[in-house]
């Protein structure tokens, strides 16, 4: 009887372990503070079936604050203020909106919510992004942390304010 209980448990553990591993390509962005700011972090985009898991940690934010967070058109952080990344990544020509609503730019991500120490940790899945293929591919795009919360209404930016950190989404 003990053996019968162990086999299903072992199978369940194996299934859970496999489900937590990416099923396709994964890419990362190292966020670097823009001029005059201290925000840094790392974000990973991992393919999981027909979705992409977006996970990471951003540090140096104001304690207990909310920040707009977007993928931008160009993977170029050379300007010092993050403006060289261009506008939001929007290959499907949709209106700006909240990531969890049907109508939003491909680059509209869930807002960052910092804890009492100014750290935002997050992990969620997106079905509007891809990694390494198609028109919604995030590889080579810019990733921006904004100073202000996204209002999810103002077009085309969400009125998220200046850019606090910039990164480029890259393979390996």
Beta strands, then each sheet from edge to edge (+ up, - down):
strand 1: 26-33
strand 2: 40-48
strand 3: 51-59
strand 4: 66-67
strand 5: 69-72
strand 6: 112-113
strand 7: 120-126
strand 8: 142-146
strand 9: 163-171
sheet 1: 5+ 8- 9+ 1- 2+ 3- 7+
sheet 2: 4+ 6-
end
